[in-house]
Amino acid sequence: MDVRVVESLVMAEIGDGVITALYPVEHCARWEFGPWAPLMGWFKQRPGLTRILGVAQVAGALAVAATLSNTPGPAWRK
């Protein structure tokens, strides 16, 4: 997979994680529709856990970013 695609996904995950950590109830409420509505409602009722997961999401995305190739092309070089 191209490094720019992976980095774009990492940036989206970091943003989502930050929003989740700062505004857990509001963020879950915005996504409380469709087939995942019950899950979002569950997370909305547990803002502390949701914040922790948001921080973990940012940490995981940063860990992936740290492993990416420095040049255009494949995301990871052997």
VEXNUFI-810648 format. One record per residue: residue number from 1; residue in three letters; y negated, z negated, x of N, C-alpha, C in turn. Coordinates in nm, 3 decimals. Layout:
BEGIN
<dokol:NUM; kelo:ALA; nY:Y; nZ:Z; nX:X; caY:Y; caZ:Z; caX:X; cY:Y; cZ:Z; cX:X> .
...
***
This chain:
BEGIN
<dokol:1; kelo:MET; nY:0.117; nZ:0.000; nX:0.085; caY:0.000; caZ:0.000; caX:0.000; cY:-0.124; cZ:0.000; cX:0.090> .
<dokol:2; kelo:ASP; nY:-0.226; nZ:0.068; nX:0.047; caY:-0.348; caZ:0.080; caX:0.125; cY:-0.422; cZ:-0.055; cX:0.133> .
<dokol:3; kelo:VAL; nY:-0.472; nZ:-0.085; nX:0.250; caY:-0.540; caZ:-0.212; caX:0.273; cY:-0.660; cZ:-0.230; cX:0.181> .
<dokol:4; kelo:ARG; nY:-0.729; nZ:-0.122; nX:0.147; caY:-0.847; caZ:-0.134; caX:0.060; cY:-0.808; cZ:-0.171; cX:-0.083> .
<dokol:5; kelo:VAL; nY:-0.694; nZ:-0.123; nX:-0.127; caY:-0.645; caZ:-0.160; caX:-0.261; cY:-0.610; cZ:-0.308; cX:-0.264> .
<dokol:6; kelo:VAL; nY:-0.536; nZ:-0.352; nX:-0.162; caY:-0.496; caZ:-0.493; caX:-0.156; cY:-0.619; cZ:-0.582; cX:-0.144> .
<dokol:7; kelo:GLU; nY:-0.715; nZ:-0.543; nX:-0.060; caY:-0.835; caZ:-0.623; caX:-0.046; cY:-0.914; cZ:-0.630; cX:-0.176> .
<dokol:8; kelo:SER; nY:-0.918; nZ:-0.521; nX:-0.250; caY:-0.986; caZ:-0.522; caX:-0.380; cY:-0.918; cZ:-0.619; cX:-0.477> .
<dokol:9; kelo:LEU; nY:-0.786; nZ:-0.621; nX:-0.477; caY:-0.713; caZ:-0.716; caX:-0.562; cY:-0.738; cZ:-0.860; cX:-0.517> .
<dokol:10; kelo:VAL; nY:-0.743; nZ:-0.881; nX:-0.386; caY:-0.772; caZ:-1.014; caX:-0.332; cY:-0.911; cZ:-1.060; cX:-0.378> .
<dokol:11; kelo:MET; nY:-1.009; nZ:-0.972; nX:-0.371; caY:-1.144; caZ:-1.008; caX:-0.414; cY:-1.147; cZ:-1.045; cX:-0.563> .
<dokol:12; kelo:ALA; nY:-1.073; nZ:-0.972; nX:-0.645; caY:-1.067; caZ:-1.004; caX:-0.788; cY:-1.001; cZ:-1.140; cX:-0.810> .
<dokol:13; kelo:GLU; nY:-0.895; nZ:-1.168; nX:-0.733; caY:-0.827; caZ:-1.297; caX:-0.746; cY:-0.918; cZ:-1.413; cX:-0.704> .
<dokol:14; kelo:ILE; nY:-0.995; nZ:-1.393; nX:-0.598; caY:-1.087; caZ:-1.497; caX:-0.553; cY:-1.191; cZ:-1.524; cX:-0.662> .
<dokol:15; kelo:GLY; nY:-1.247; nZ:-1.419; nX:-0.717; caY:-1.346; caZ:-1.436; caX:-0.824; cY:-1.289; cZ:-1.506; cX:-0.946> .
<dokol:16; kelo:ASP; nY:-1.170; nZ:-1.465; nX:-0.987; caY:-1.105; caZ:-1.528; caX:-1.102; cY:-1.075; cZ:-1.675; cX:-1.073> .
<dokol:17; kelo:GLY; nY:-1.029; nZ:-1.703; nX:-0.952; caY:-0.999; caZ:-1.841; caX:-0.916; cY:-1.122; cZ:-1.930; cX:-0.914> .
<dokol:18; kelo:VAL; nY:-1.234; nZ:-1.877; nX:-0.864; caY:-1.358; caZ:-1.954; caX:-0.861; cY:-1.406; cZ:-1.983; cX:-1.003> .
<dokol:19; kelo:ILE; nY:-1.404; nZ:-1.882; nX:-1.088; caY:-1.446; caZ:-1.903; caX:-1.228; cY:-1.354; cZ:-2.004; cX:-1.296> .
<dokol:20; kelo:THR; nY:-1.225; nZ:-1.993; nX:-1.271; caY:-1.128; caZ:-2.087; caX:-1.330; cY:-1.153; cZ:-2.229; cX:-1.282> .
<dokol:21; kelo:ALA; nY:-1.182; nZ:-2.244; nX:-1.153; caY:-1.206; caZ:-2.378; caX:-1.099; cY:-1.336; cZ:-2.439; cX:-1.151> .
<dokol:22; kelo:LEU; nY:-1.438; nZ:-2.358; nX:-1.167; caY:-1.568; caZ:-2.411; caX:-1.211; cY:-1.579; cZ:-2.429; cX:-1.361> .
<dokol:23; kelo:TYR; nY:-1.519; nZ:-2.338; nX:-1.438; caY:-1.531; caZ:-2.339; caX:-1.584; cY:-1.394; cZ:-2.320; cX:-1.649> .
<dokol:24; kelo:PRO; nY:-1.303; nZ:-2.415; nX:-1.633; caY:-1.166; caZ:-2.395; caX:-1.681; cY:-1.154; cZ:-2.375; cX:-1.832> .
<dokol:25; kelo:VAL; nY:-1.224; nZ:-2.456; nX:-1.909; caY:-1.213; caZ:-2.447; caX:-2.055; cY:-1.274; cZ:-2.316; cX:-2.106> .
<dokol:26; kelo:GLU; nY:-1.393; nZ:-2.286; nX:-2.057; caY:-1.462; caZ:-2.165; caX:-2.102; cY:-1.385; cZ:-2.038; cX:-2.062> .
<dokol:27; kelo:HIS; nY:-1.332; nZ:-2.038; nX:-1.940; caY:-1.259; caZ:-1.920; caX:-1.891; cY:-1.132; cZ:-1.898; cX:-1.973> .
<dokol:28; kelo:CYS; nY:-1.061; nZ:-2.005; nX:-2.001; caY:-0.938; caZ:-1.991; caX:-2.081; cY:-0.971; cZ:-1.947; cX:-2.224> .
<dokol:29; kelo:ALA; nY:-1.080; nZ:-1.999; nX:-2.279; caY:-1.118; caZ:-1.962; caX:-2.416; cY:-1.151; cZ:-1.814; cX:-2.426> .
<dokol:30; kelo:ARG; nY:-1.212; nZ:-1.758; nX:-2.321; caY:-1.246; caZ:-1.615; caX:-2.323; cY:-1.122; cZ:-1.526; cX:-2.326> .
<dokol:31; kelo:TRP; nY:-1.011; nZ:-1.577; nX:-2.274; caY:-0.887; caZ:-1.498; caX:-2.268; cY:-0.784; cZ:-1.544; cX:-2.370> .
<dokol:32; kelo:GLU; nY:-0.827; nZ:-1.622; nX:-2.467; caY:-0.737; caZ:-1.677; caX:-2.568; cY:-0.719; cZ:-1.579; cX:-2.685> .
<dokol:33; kelo:PHE; nY:-0.653; nZ:-1.468; nX:-2.657; caY:-0.621; caZ:-1.369; caX:-2.760; cY:-0.497; cZ:-1.293; cX:-2.715> .
<dokol:34; kelo:GLY; nY:-0.441; nZ:-1.218; nX:-2.806; caY:-0.324; caZ:-1.138; caX:-2.772; cY:-0.200; cZ:-1.222; cX:-2.748> .
<dokol:35; kelo:PRO; nY:-0.102; nZ:-1.164; nX:-2.680; caY:0.026; caZ:-1.232; caX:-2.664; cY:0.018; cZ:-1.357; cX:-2.576> .
<dokol:36; kelo:TRP; nY:-0.085; nZ:-1.369; nX:-2.492; caY:-0.095; caZ:-1.486; caX:-2.406; cY:-0.184; cZ:-1.594; cX:-2.465> .
<dokol:37; kelo:ALA; nY:-0.227; nZ:-1.582; nX:-2.589; caY:-0.314; caZ:-1.682; caX:-2.653; cY:-0.255; cZ:-1.823; cX:-2.648> .
<dokol:38; kelo:PRO; nY:-0.127; nZ:-1.841; nX:-2.681; caY:-0.073; caZ:-1.978; caX:-2.674; cY:-0.078; cZ:-2.037; cX:-2.533> .
<dokol:39; kelo:LEU; nY:-0.054; nZ:-1.956; nX:-2.433; caY:-0.060; caZ:-2.004; caX:-2.295; cY:-0.202; cZ:-2.042; cX:-2.256> .
<dokol:40; kelo:MET; nY:-0.298; nZ:-1.960; nX:-2.293; caY:-0.438; caZ:-1.991; caX:-2.262; cY:-0.484; cZ:-2.117; cX:-2.335> .
<dokol:41; kelo:GLY; nY:-0.437; nZ:-2.136; nX:-2.459; caY:-0.469; caZ:-2.258; caX:-2.532; cY:-0.412; cZ:-2.380; cX:-2.462> .
<dokol:42; kelo:TRP; nY:-0.291; nZ:-2.367; nX:-2.409; caY:-0.227; caZ:-2.476; caX:-2.336; cY:-0.309; cZ:-2.512; cX:-2.214> .
<dokol:43; kelo:PHE; nY:-0.352; nZ:-2.411; nX:-2.137; caY:-0.434; caZ:-2.437; caX:-2.018; cY:-0.571; cZ:-2.492; cX:-2.054> .
<dokol:44; kelo:LYS; nY:-0.628; nZ:-2.446; nX:-2.164; caY:-0.759; caZ:-2.493; caX:-2.209; cY:-0.756; cZ:-2.643; cX:-2.237> .
<dokol:45; kelo:GLN; nY:-0.644; nZ:-2.693; nX:-2.284; caY:-0.630; caZ:-2.836; caX:-2.314; cY:-0.604; cZ:-2.919; cX:-2.188> .
<dokol:46; kelo:ARG; nY:-0.585; nZ:-2.854; nX:-2.075; caY:-0.557; caZ:-2.922; caX:-1.948; cY:-0.651; cZ:-2.873; cX:-1.838> .
<dokol:47; kelo:PRO; nY:-0.780; nZ:-2.905; nX:-1.850; caY:-0.878; caZ:-2.852; caX:-1.755; cY:-0.855; cZ:-2.897; cX:-1.610> .
<dokol:48; kelo:GLY; nY:-0.804; nZ:-3.016; nX:-1.590; caY:-0.778; caZ:-3.063; caX:-1.453; cY:-0.673; cZ:-2.977; cX:-1.384> .
<dokol:49; kelo:LEU; nY:-0.563; nZ:-2.955; nX:-1.453; caY:-0.457; caZ:-2.869; caX:-1.399; cY:-0.508; cZ:-2.727; cX:-1.379> .
<dokol:50; kelo:THR; nY:-0.586; nZ:-2.678; nX:-1.474; caY:-0.639; caZ:-2.543; caX:-1.465; cY:-0.731; cZ:-2.529; cX:-1.344> .
<dokol:51; kelo:ARG; nY:-0.812; nZ:-2.631; nX:-1.318; caY:-0.899; caZ:-2.629; caX:-1.198; cY:-0.816; cZ:-2.623; cX:-1.071> .
<dokol:52; kelo:ILE; nY:-0.712; nZ:-2.705; nX:-1.063; caY:-0.625; caZ:-2.707; caX:-0.945; cY:-0.563; cZ:-2.570; cX:-0.924> .
<dokol:53; kelo:LEU; nY:-0.517; nZ:-2.508; nX:-1.030; caY:-0.457; caZ:-2.375; caX:-1.019; cY:-0.560; cZ:-2.271; cX:-0.976> .
<dokol:54; kelo:GLY; nY:-0.684; nZ:-2.286; nX:-1.021; caY:-0.790; caZ:-2.195; caX:-0.977; cY:-0.815; cZ:-2.207; cX:-0.828> .
<dokol:55; kelo:VAL; nY:-0.819; nZ:-2.330; nX:-0.777; caY:-0.838; caZ:-2.352; caX:-0.634; cY:-0.719; cZ:-2.296; cX:-0.556> .
<dokol:56; kelo:ALA; nY:-0.598; nZ:-2.318; nX:-0.608; caY:-0.478; caZ:-2.263; caX:-0.543; cY:-0.480; cZ:-2.111; cX:-0.542> .
<dokol:57; kelo:GLN; nY:-0.532; nZ:-2.052; nX:-0.648; caY:-0.543; caZ:-1.906; caX:-0.657; cY:-0.636; cZ:-1.854; cX:-0.547> .
<dokol:58; kelo:VAL; nY:-0.748; nZ:-1.921; nX:-0.527; caY:-0.841; caZ:-1.880; caX:-0.421; cY:-0.774; cZ:-1.896; cX:-0.284> .
<dokol:59; kelo:ALA; nY:-0.708; nZ:-2.008; nX:-0.262; caY:-0.642; caZ:-2.032; caX:-0.133; cY:-0.534; cZ:-1.927; cX:-0.106> .
<dokol:60; kelo:GLY; nY:-0.455; nZ:-1.895; nX:-0.208; caY:-0.352; caZ:-1.794; caX:-0.191; cY:-0.410; cZ:-1.657; cX:-0.161> .
<dokol:61; kelo:ALA; nY:-0.517; nZ:-1.622; nX:-0.230; caY:-0.581; caZ:-1.492; caX:-0.207; cY:-0.639; cZ:-1.485; cX:-0.066> .
<dokol:62; kelo:LEU; nY:-0.698; nZ:-1.594; nX:-0.019; caY:-0.752; caZ:-1.597; caX:0.116; cY:-0.641; cZ:-1.587; cX:0.220> .
<dokol:63; kelo:ALA; nY:-0.526; nZ:-1.649; nX:0.190; caY:-0.412; caZ:-1.639; caX:0.281; cY:-0.363; cZ:-1.494; cX:0.292> .
<dokol:64; kelo:VAL; nY:-0.360; nZ:-1.424; nX:0.180; caY:-0.322; caZ:-1.283; caX:0.183; cY:-0.425; cZ:-1.202; cX:0.262> .
<dokol:65; kelo:ALA; nY:-0.553; nZ:-1.229; nX:0.238; caY:-0.659; caZ:-1.156; caX:0.308; cY:-0.648; cZ:-1.174; cX:0.458> .
<dokol:66; kelo:ALA; nY:-0.607; nZ:-1.292; nX:0.502; caY:-0.596; caZ:-1.320; caX:0.645; cY:-0.485; cZ:-1.240; cX:0.712> .
<dokol:67; kelo:THR; nY:-0.390; nZ:-1.192; nX:0.634; caY:-0.278; caZ:-1.116; caX:0.691; cY:-0.300; cZ:-0.966; cX:0.690> .
<dokol:68; kelo:LEU; nY:-0.408; nZ:-0.919; nX:0.630; caY:-0.430; caZ:-0.775; caX:0.615; cY:-0.465; cZ:-0.708; cX:0.747> .
<dokol:69; kelo:SER; nY:-0.431; nZ:-0.582; nX:0.755; caY:-0.464; caZ:-0.499; caX:0.871; cY:-0.616; cZ:-0.487; cX:0.884> .
<dokol:70; kelo:ASN; nY:-0.663; nZ:-0.472; nX:1.006; caY:-0.807; caZ:-0.460; caX:1.032; cY:-0.859; cZ:-0.319; cX:1.016> .
<dokol:71; kelo:THR; nY:-0.772; nZ:-0.223; nX:1.000; caY:-0.814; caZ:-0.083; caX:0.993; cY:-0.765; cZ:-0.019; cX:0.864> .
<dokol:72; kelo:PRO; nY:-0.831; nZ:0.089; nX:0.820; caY:-0.785; caZ:0.159; caX:0.700; cY:-0.641; cZ:0.207; cX:0.717> .
<dokol:73; kelo:GLY; nY:-0.572; nZ:0.214; nX:0.607; caY:-0.432; caZ:0.258; caX:0.608; cY:-0.345; cZ:0.153; cX:0.544> .
<dokol:74; kelo:PRO; nY:-0.222; nZ:0.140; nX:0.591; caY:-0.131; caZ:0.041; caX:0.533; cY:-0.190; cZ:-0.101; cX:0.542> .
<dokol:75; kelo:ALA; nY:-0.165; nZ:-0.180; nX:0.439; caY:-0.221; caZ:-0.314; caX:0.433; cY:-0.164; cZ:-0.402; cX:0.544> .
<dokol:76; kelo:TRP; nY:-0.038; nZ:-0.384; nX:0.576; caY:0.025; caZ:-0.463; caX:0.679; cY:0.091; cZ:-0.371; cX:0.780> .
<dokol:77; kelo:ARG; nY:0.068; nZ:-0.398; nX:0.905; caY:0.130; caZ:-0.319; caX:1.012; cY:0.245; cZ:-0.400; cX:1.071> .
<dokol:78; kelo:LYS; nY:0.350; nZ:-0.330; nX:1.107; caY:0.466; caZ:-0.399; caX:1.167; cY:0.450; cZ:-0.413; cX:1.315> .
***
